[in-house]
Amino acid sequence: MTAGEAPPEQRRTTGEGSLGRVWREGRPFLRVRTGVMVRLGGWSLLEFAQTFLGGFAIATAIDRGFLAGSPATGLLWLAVAAVATLPAALATRGIFGRLADLVEPLRDGLVRRAAARAIGTALGGPGAATTTRSVSQVTHQSEIARDGWAGLVLSLRSFVFTSAGALAGLAVLSPRLLLVVLPPLLLGLGLFLATLIPMAARQRAYLTADETFAAHAGQTASALRDIAAAGAAGRTVDRAALLAGEQAVEARALARWAAVRIVALGVCGRVPPLVLLLAAPWLMRHGLTSGALVGAFTYLTYSLAPALHALLTVLGTAGGRLVVVLDRFTGAAPLPPAPGADPRRAPAPRPAPVVPTAELRAVSFAYGPAARPVLDRLDLTLRSESRLAVVGPSGSGKSTLAAVLAGVAAPTGGEVRWLGRPATEVEPTSVRTLLPQQPYVFTGTLRDNLRYLRPAARDPEISATVAAIGLHELLERLGGLDAPLDPRLLSQGERQLVALGRAHLTTAPLLILDEATSHLDPVAEARAECALAERAGALVVIAHRLTSAARAGRVLVMDGTRTVCGTPAELLAESALYRDLTGHWSGSGSGASR
């Protein structure tokens, strides 16, 4: 969605609003193609003639031929009914030719509108955002509109001329037939039309719920290890259950309207022949012949019912999709700046304020309503070049802080902001990369694993990452970047090196290491952390060794809800816990204890 443009779902509150917008903008398109529609109707007159002659010829063949003792006359009229199908078959070519004149310009116009909107938005000025929405409109959505419009035109044309032929035939056979047939027919048609607007609203609500659930499932699948590392599985499952329940509610509402639609189809297609059968004695007493009765059944069962069923089916399926898709193209396309305007002569804009990469504003977090908070009104600001190490005893909330900062766990109080915006409004993978202690490495090649978060990374960038992180030994042992890689044959340290290389290649402005170097020796850890510190963006390290804290510009000491932040030198003077951790870790040799 481009900047400043409301999502389609927010612009379309009811099916009636969507239909009104589509009709308002579609009238000029139809007005200039009146001649095409007239020619299409001219070819369709042959279908009217075929329908009319079909029932009338059968009725005449029975009354004036077979029942009158003249089989030759009866066969002659049946031959007329058979011959009437030939011109209608020949008219198919003309109908499809005129259909192309009506359908293809619609697709071309939609493509032009989507392209103009995308170009106008992209040229709208500095900071204008573009997305792949226009690509979908130019390709997939425009094809859906073309196919749906073609199906609707064909079905509506067939229904109009077939119904006209059938009703004209019924009127010629006996006007009383219309009194019997029309009421249930109009009742079913009216009931069906009454379901269009509410069913469109329910369909849109269901699609919205389905898209929301799918988005949650996709985010969950891409962050399974992060969720497990942060202990957020319960909240993730609860959220999924809530979204699934909302989807089920909308599905049941949609099903109820679908049931009404099925009743409407039954009233239109099944009730008229039944009513005619029940009224047959009355009609016969008032002069209706046996042949006319058979002809009436022919009109209902072989002409009117199939045409009506085809139209209502198209309206209920392709018609709904057509309105939804066309509504996405409504609205004026933004225009690019005038050709005479010279942006170089415009006043120089004021320098934009430096926006922090990430912020915690009075953030609190607890694992339950009555649980003791792990984070309590914590304020933290990370700028582009921030290098922060987080230290503290086990259970002090370091991994929870990483999960909240990365957007994996939602705070119970306060606000998390990325690049000056609430984290809930930003796509997480575009801002942050979170490396847990147990990284995800998949079967494939080393190149595929390194490019997992940035598929477009080029070979020189991959080579620089290999050198910076220290992946040469693993590269040589595997046999190159494109050699097969089996995660089961890698040590824990090698898996962490692969994940660190993957993080080094990303362009996300916030990188969070949650003990992501715990299985590396101190030399390899220092090399990887220094390489990651040199990339653009903020770096947060949940420290496994005190040397990580010594390399950071700032250190956050956590002891439950009590936190202290400062430089290593300041904390040695101000924080007793930091001094204790310094003595504990310095005396541990390997630095593995926590």
C-alpha positions in Angstrom: 0.0 0.0 0.0 1.5 3.3 -1.0 2.0 6.1 1.5 -1.1 8.2 2.2 -3.4 5.7 0.5 -6.1 4.0 2.6 -6.2 0.3 2.3 -9.0 -1.0 0.1 -10.7 -2.6 3.0 -11.0 0.7 4.8 -12.5 2.4 1.7 -15.2 -0.3 1.2 -17.4 -0.6 4.1 -20.4 -2.3 2.3 -21.0 -4.2 -0.8 -23.5 -1.4 -1.9 -20.6 1.2 -1.7 -18.4 -1.0 -3.9 -21.1 -1.6 -6.4 -22.0 2.1 -6.5 -18.4 3.1 -7.2 -17.9 0.5 -9.9 -21.2 1.5 -11.6 -20.4 5.2 -11.4 -17.0 4.8 -13.0 -18.2 2.1 -15.5 -21.0 4.0 -17.1 -18.6 6.1 -19.3 -17.0 2.9 -20.5 -20.3 1.4 -21.5 -21.6 4.7 -23.0 -18.9 4.9 -25.6 -19.4 1.3 -26.6 -23.2 1.5 -27.2 -22.6 0.5 -30.9 -20.7 -2.6 -29.8 -23.5 -3.7 -27.5 -26.1 -3.0 -30.2 -24.2 -5.3 -32.7 -23.9 -7.9 -29.9 -27.7 -7.7 -29.4 -28.2 -8.0 -33.2 -26.3 -11.3 -33.3 -28.2 -12.5 -30.2 -31.6 -12.0 -31.9 -30.9 -15.4 -33.6 -30.9 -16.9 -30.1 -34.2 -15.3 -29.4 -35.6 -16.8 -32.6 -34.3 -20.3 -31.8 -35.8 -20.2 -28.3 -39.2 -18.9 -29.6 -39.4 -21.5 -32.4 -38.3 -24.4 -30.1 -41.4 -24.4 -27.9 -43.8 -23.1 -30.5 -42.8 -25.7 -33.1 -43.2 -28.5 -30.6 -46.6 -27.2 -29.5 -47.8 -26.9 -33.1 -46.4 -30.3 -34.1 -48.5 -31.9 -31.4 -51.7 -29.9 -31.9 -51.8 -29.6 -35.7 -49.8 -32.6 -36.5 -49.8 -35.7 -34.3 -53.1 -35.1 -32.4 -54.8 -33.9 -35.6 -53.9 -37.1 -37.4 -51.3 -35.5 -39.7 -47.8 -37.0 -38.8 -46.2 -35.3 -41.8 -47.3 -31.9 -40.4 -45.9 -32.8 -37.0 -42.6 -33.9 -38.4 -42.4 -30.8 -40.5 -42.7 -28.6 -37.5 -40.2 -30.6 -35.6 -37.8 -30.1 -38.5 -38.4 -26.4 -38.2 -37.4 -26.6 -34.5 -34.2 -28.5 -35.5 -33.3 -26.1 -38.4 -33.7 -23.1 -36.0 -30.6 -24.2 -34.1 -28.3 -23.8 -37.1 -28.4 -20.0 -37.4 -27.9 -19.7 -33.7 -24.8 -21.9 -33.9 -23.5 -19.7 -36.8 -24.1 -16.6 -34.7 -21.6 -17.8 -32.1 -18.7 -16.5 -34.1 -20.2 -13.0 -34.4 -21.1 -13.0 -30.7 -17.6 -13.8 -29.6 -16.1 -11.2 -32.1 -18.3 -8.4 -30.6 -17.5 -9.8 -27.1 -13.8 -9.2 -27.7 -14.6 -5.6 -28.7 -16.3 -5.1 -25.3 -13.9 -7.1 -23.0 -10.4 -6.4 -24.2 -10.7 -2.6 -23.9 -11.7 -3.1 -20.2 -8.5 -5.0 -19.5 -6.4 -2.5 -21.4 -8.0 0.4 -19.5 -7.4 -1.3 -16.1 -3.8 -2.0 -17.0 -3.3 1.7 -18.0 -4.9 2.9 -14.8 -2.8 0.6 -12.6 0.4 1.7 -14.4 -0.5 5.4 -14.2 -1.2 5.0 -10.5 2.1 3.3 -9.8 4.1 5.8 -11.9 2.3 8.7 -10.4 2.9 7.5 -6.9 6.5 6.7 -7.5 7.1 10.2 -9.0 5.0 11.9 -6.3 8.1 13.2 -4.5 10.8 12.2 -2.0 9.7 9.5 0.3 7.0 8.2 -1.9 6.5 4.5 -1.2 5.9 1.8 -3.9 4.7 -1.7 -3.5 4.0 -4.8 -5.6 0.3 -4.1 -5.5 0.4 -2.5 -9.0 2.1 -5.6 -10.4 -0.7 -7.7 -9.1 -3.3 -5.3 -10.6 -1.5 -5.3 -14.0 -1.2 -9.1 -14.2 -3.5 -11.2 -12.0 -6.3 -8.8 -11.1 -6.8 -7.4 -14.6 -7.1 -11.0 -15.9 -9.7 -11.8 -13.2 -11.7 -8.7 -14.3 -11.5 -9.6 -18.0 -12.6 -13.2 -17.4 -15.4 -12.2 -15.0 -16.7 -9.4 -17.3 -16.7 -11.8 -20.3 -18.6 -14.4 -18.3 -21.1 -11.9 -17.0 -21.7 -10.4 -20.5 -22.3 -13.8 -22.1 -24.6 -15.0 -19.3 -26.6 -11.8 -19.2 -26.9 -11.6 -23.0 -28.1 -15.2 -23.1 -30.5 -14.8 -20.3 -32.1 -11.6 -21.7 -32.7 -13.0 -25.2 -33.5 -16.5 -24.1 -36.0 -15.3 -21.5 -37.5 -12.9 -24.1 -37.9 -15.7 -26.5 -39.4 -18.1 -23.9 -41.8 -15.5 -22.5 -42.9 -14.4 -26.0 -43.6 -18.0 -26.8 -45.6 -18.5 -23.6 -47.6 -15.4 -24.4 -48.4 -16.7 -27.9 -49.4 -20.1 -26.7 -51.6 -18.7 -23.9 -51.4 -15.4 -21.9 -52.6 -17.3 -18.9 -49.3 -19.2 -18.8 -47.6 -16.0 -17.8 -49.9 -15.6 -14.9 -48.8 -19.0 -13.7 -45.1 -18.9 -14.4 -44.1 -15.3 -13.8 -44.9 -15.0 -10.0 -42.5 -17.7 -8.7 -40.0 -16.7 -11.3 -39.9 -13.1 -10.2 -40.0 -14.1 -6.6 -36.9 -16.3 -6.9 -35.1 -13.7 -8.9 -35.9 -10.9 -6.4 -34.8 -13.1 -3.5 -31.5 -13.8 -5.3 -30.9 -10.1 -6.1 -31.7 -9.3 -2.5 -28.8 -11.5 -1.3 -26.2 -9.8 -3.6 -25.3 -6.8 -1.4 -25.3 -8.6 2.1 -23.5 -11.6 0.6 -20.8 -9.3 -0.9 -20.3 -7.7 2.5 -20.1 -11.1 4.2 -17.7 -12.4 1.5 -15.4 -9.4 2.0 -15.5 -9.9 5.8 -14.6 -13.5 5.4 -11.8 -12.7 3.0 -10.4 -10.1 5.4 -10.5 -12.6 8.3 -8.9 -15.3 6.1 -6.1 -12.9 5.0 -5.5 -11.9 8.7 -5.3 -15.5 9.8 -3.0 -16.3 6.8 -0.7 -13.4 7.6 -0.5 -14.5 11.3 0.3 -18.1 10.2 3.0 -16.8 7.8 4.6 -14.7 10.4 4.5 -17.5 12.9 6.1 -20.0 10.5 8.9 -17.6 9.8 9.6 -16.9 13.4 9.1 -20.3 15.1 12.6 -20.4 16.6 12.3 -16.8 17.8 8.9 -17.6 19.4 10.4 -20.7 21.1 13.4 -18.8 22.3 11.2 -16.0 23.7 8.7 -18.3 25.3 5.9 -16.7 23.3 4.2 -20.0 22.1 1.2 -19.6 24.4 0.4 -16.1 23.3 0.9 -17.1 19.6 -1.5 -20.0 19.9 -4.1 -17.8 21.7 -3.8 -15.2 18.9 -4.2 -17.9 16.3 -7.2 -19.4 18.1 -8.9 -15.9 18.2 -8.3 -15.3 14.5 -9.5 -18.8 13.6 -12.7 -18.2 15.6 -13.3 -14.9 13.8 -12.8 -16.6 10.5 -15.3 -19.4 11.5 -17.9 -16.8 12.5 -17.6 -15.1 9.1 -17.7 -18.4 7.3 -20.9 -19.4 9.1 -22.5 -16.0 8.2 -21.4 -16.5 4.6 -22.9 -20.0 4.6 -26.3 -18.7 5.9 -26.5 -16.3 3.0 -25.4 -19.0 0.6 -28.3 -21.1 1.8 -30.7 -18.3 1.0 -29.2 -18.1 -2.4 -29.7 -21.8 -3.0 -33.4 -21.4 -2.0 -33.7 -18.5 -4.5 -32.2 -20.7 -7.3 -34.7 -23.5 -6.4 -37.6 -21.1 -6.5 -36.5 -19.8 -9.9 -35.7 -23.1 -11.5 -37.8 -25.7 -9.8 -41.0 -24.0 -8.7 -42.3 -22.7 -12.1 -42.6 -26.2 -13.7 -44.3 -27.5 -10.5 -46.7 -24.6 -10.4 -47.5 -25.2 -14.1 -48.2 -28.8 -13.5 -50.5 -28.0 -10.6 -52.3 -25.4 -12.7 -52.6 -27.6 -15.8 -56.2 -28.7 -15.1 -57.4 -25.1 -14.7 -55.5 -24.0 -17.8 -57.0 -26.9 -19.8 -60.5 -25.9 -18.7 -59.8 -22.5 -20.1 -58.7 -23.6 -23.5 -55.1 -24.5 -23.2 -54.2 -27.4 -25.6 -52.1 -30.4 -24.9 -49.4 -29.2 -27.3 -49.3 -25.7 -25.7 -48.8 -27.4 -22.3 -45.9 -29.5 -23.6 -44.5 -26.4 -25.4 -44.7 -24.4 -22.1 -42.8 -27.2 -20.3 -40.2 -27.0 -23.1 -39.7 -23.3 -22.6 -39.3 -23.7 -18.8 -37.1 -26.7 -18.7 -34.9 -26.4 -21.8 -34.6 -22.7 -22.2 -35.6 -20.5 -19.3 -34.3 -22.6 -16.4 -30.8 -23.2 -17.8 -30.3 -19.5 -18.9 -31.5 -18.3 -15.5 -29.3 -20.8 -13.6 -26.3 -19.8 -15.6 -26.9 -16.1 -15.0 -27.4 -16.5 -11.2 -24.4 -18.7 -10.9 -22.2 -16.2 -12.7 -23.6 -13.3 -10.6 -23.0 -15.3 -7.4 -19.4 -16.3 -8.2 -17.6 -14.3 -10.9 -19.9 -11.3 -10.4 -18.9 -11.0 -6.8 -15.2 -11.3 -7.6 -15.6 -8.8 -10.5 -17.1 -6.1 -8.3 -14.4 -6.6 -5.6 -11.5 -6.5 -8.2 -12.9 -3.5 -10.1 -13.4 -1.6 -6.9 -9.7 -1.8 -6.3 -9.2 0.1 -9.5 -11.6 2.9 -8.7 -10.4 6.4 -7.7 -8.3 8.8 -9.7 -4.8 7.9 -10.4 -2.2 10.3 -8.9 -0.5 12.3 -11.6 3.3 12.9 -11.7 4.6 16.4 -11.4 4.0 18.7 -14.4 6.8 18.5 -17.0 7.6 22.2 -16.7 8.3 21.9 -13.0 12.0 21.9 -12.1 12.5 20.2 -8.8 16.1 21.5 -8.7 14.7 25.0 -8.2 12.5 24.1 -5.3 13.5 25.3 -1.9 15.9 23.0 -0.2 14.1 20.9 2.4 15.0 21.1 6.0 17.2 18.3 7.2 15.1 15.5 8.5 15.6 14.8 12.2 17.6 11.7 13.1 15.0 9.0 13.9 16.1 6.4 16.4 16.4 2.9 15.0 14.5 1.4 17.9 12.9 2.7 21.1 11.3 1.3 24.2 9.0 3.8 25.9 8.0 2.8 29.4 7.8 -0.8 28.3 6.6 -3.4 30.8 6.2 -7.1 30.3 4.8 -9.9 32.4 3.9 -13.5 31.6 0.4 -13.2 33.1 -2.0 -10.7 34.6 -0.9 -11.6 38.1 2.7 -12.4 37.4 5.7 -10.4 38.5 6.8 -8.1 35.7 10.0 -9.1 34.0 10.4 -5.6 32.5 9.0 -2.6 34.4 8.6 0.8 32.6 11.9 0.4 30.8 13.1 3.2 28.5 15.8 2.5 25.9 16.9 4.3 22.8 19.0 2.7 20.0 20.4 4.9 17.3 21.9 3.9 14.0 25.4 3.3 15.3 24.4 2.1 18.8 26.4 -0.9 20.1 24.6 -2.2 23.2 25.5 -5.2 25.3 22.9 -6.7 27.8 24.2 -8.5 30.8 22.7 -9.9 33.9 22.2 -13.2 35.9 20.1 -16.0 34.5 16.4 -15.3 34.6 16.9 -11.5 34.8 14.9 -10.9 31.6 17.6 -10.6 28.9 16.0 -12.9 26.4 12.6 -11.4 27.2 14.0 -8.0 26.4 15.4 -9.3 23.1 12.0 -10.8 22.2 10.1 -7.5 23.0 12.6 -5.4 21.2 12.4 -7.7 18.1 8.6 -7.6 18.1 8.3 -11.3 18.8 6.6 -10.7 22.2 4.1 -7.8 22.6 4.7 -5.7 25.7 2.0 -5.6 28.4 2.6 -1.9 28.8 4.3 0.9 27.0 5.3 1.1 23.4 8.0 -0.4 21.1 8.9 1.9 18.1 11.0 1.2 15.1 12.3 4.0 12.9 10.0 6.4 14.6 6.8 4.4 14.1 5.0 1.9 16.3 6.4 -1.6 15.8 2.9 -2.9 15.1 2.7 -0.8 11.9 6.1 -2.0 10.4 6.9 -5.3 8.7 9.4 -6.8 11.3 11.7 -8.5 8.8 12.4 -5.2 7.1 13.7 -3.6 10.3 15.2 -6.2 12.6 17.1 -9.5 12.5 17.0 -11.7 15.6 19.5 -14.5 16.1 18.6 -17.0 18.8 21.0 -19.3 20.6 19.9 -22.2 18.5 19.9 -20.9 14.9 18.0 -22.3 12.0 20.2 -24.0 9.3 18.5 -25.9 6.6 19.5 -28.6 4.1 20.7 -27.0 0.9 23.9 -25.2 0.1 26.0 -22.8 2.2 25.2 -20.1 -0.4 21.4 -20.7 0.1 21.8 -20.5 3.9 23.8 -17.3 3.8 21.3 -15.7 1.4 18.3 -16.8 3.4 17.4 -13.3 4.6 18.7 -11.6 1.5 18.2 -13.7 -1.6 19.6 -11.0 -3.9 23.0 -10.9 -2.3 25.8 -10.9 -4.9 28.9 -13.1 -4.9 31.3 -10.3 -3.9 29.2 -9.5 -0.8 29.0 -13.2 0.1 32.8 -13.5 -0.2 33.2 -10.4 2.0 30.9 -12.0 4.6 32.9 -15.3 4.6 36.1 -13.4 5.2 34.6 -11.1 7.9 32.8 -13.8 9.9 35.5 -16.4 9.5 33.8 -19.1 7.5 36.8 -20.1 5.4 37.4 -23.4 7.3 33.8 -24.5 7.0 33.7 -23.4 3.3 36.8 -25.5 2.5 35.5 -28.5 4.5 32.2 -28.5 2.7 33.8 -28.0 -0.7 32.6 -24.5 -1.7 29.5 -22.3 -1.5 27.4 -24.6 -3.7 28.4 -27.9 -2.1 25.6 -29.7 -0.3 25.1 -28.8 3.4 23.6 -31.2 5.9 22.8 -29.4 9.2 23.1 -32.7 11.1 26.8 -32.8 10.2 27.5 -29.3 11.6 28.6 -28.6 15.1 26.7 -26.1 17.2 29.4 -23.6 16.7 29.4 -24.0 12.9 25.6 -23.5 12.9 26.1 -20.3 14.8 28.8 -19.1 12.3 26.4 -19.8 9.4 23.6 -17.8 11.1 26.1 -14.9 11.9 27.1 -14.8 8.3 23.5 -14.7 7.3 23.0 -11.7 9.7 26.1 -10.0 8.3 24.5 -10.0 4.8 21.2 -8.5 5.8 20.4 -4.8 5.4 18.0 -4.7 8.4 18.9 -1.6 10.5 18.5 -3.5 13.8 20.5 -6.7 14.7 19.8 -8.6 17.9 22.0 -11.4 19.0 20.4 -13.5 21.8 23.5 -15.5 22.9 24.1 -16.2 19.3 27.8 -16.8 19.9 27.5 -19.1 22.9 29.1 -22.1 21.2 32.1 -20.1 19.7 35.5 -19.8 21.3 36.4 -16.3 22.4 38.5 -15.5 19.4 35.8 -16.5 16.9 33.2 -14.7 19.0 35.3 -11.5 19.0 35.9 -11.7 15.2 32.2 -12.2 14.5 31.0 -9.4 16.8 33.5 -6.9 15.5 32.4 -7.7 11.9 28.8 -7.2 12.8 29.6 -4.0 14.6 31.1 -2.6 11.5 27.9 -3.0 9.4 25.5 -0.1 9.2 22.7 -0.2 11.9 22.3 -0.8 15.6 23.7 -3.9 17.3 22.3 -5.4 20.5 24.2 -8.4 22.0 22.8 -10.5 24.8 26.2 -11.1 26.2 27.5 -14.6 27.0 31.0 -13.4 28.0 32.0 -10.2 29.6 34.4 -9.5 26.7 31.2 -8.8 24.6 30.3 -6.1 27.1 33.8 -4.6 27.0 33.6 -4.3 23.2 30.2 -2.5 23.3 29.7 1.3 23.5 27.0 0.9 26.2 26.0 -1.8 28.6 22.6 -2.5 30.0 22.8 -4.3 33.3 19.6 -6.2 34.2 18.6 -7.6 37.5 14.9 -8.2 37.3 13.0 -5.0 37.0 16.1 -3.0 38.1 18.2 -1.8 35.2 21.3 0.4 34.8 22.7 1.6 31.5 26.1 3.2 30.8 29.6 2.7 29.5 31.7 -0.1 30.9 33.8 2.4 32.8 30.8 4.1 34.3 29.2 0.8 35.4 32.3 -0.3 37.2 32.0 2.7 39.3 28.2 2.8 39.7 26.8 -0.8 39.5 27.7 -3.3 42.2 26.1 -6.1 40.1 28.2 -5.2 37.1 31.3 -5.4 39.3 30.2 -8.7 40.7 29.6 -10.0 37.2 33.0 -8.7 36.1 34.8 -10.6 38.9 32.7 -13.7 38.3 33.2 -13.9 34.5 36.8 -12.8 34.7 37.5 -15.7 37.1 35.6 -18.2 35.0 38.4 -18.7 32.4 36.3 -19.8 29.5 33.5 -17.3 30.4 30.9 -19.9 29.9 29.2 -19.6 33.3 26.3 -17.2 33.8 
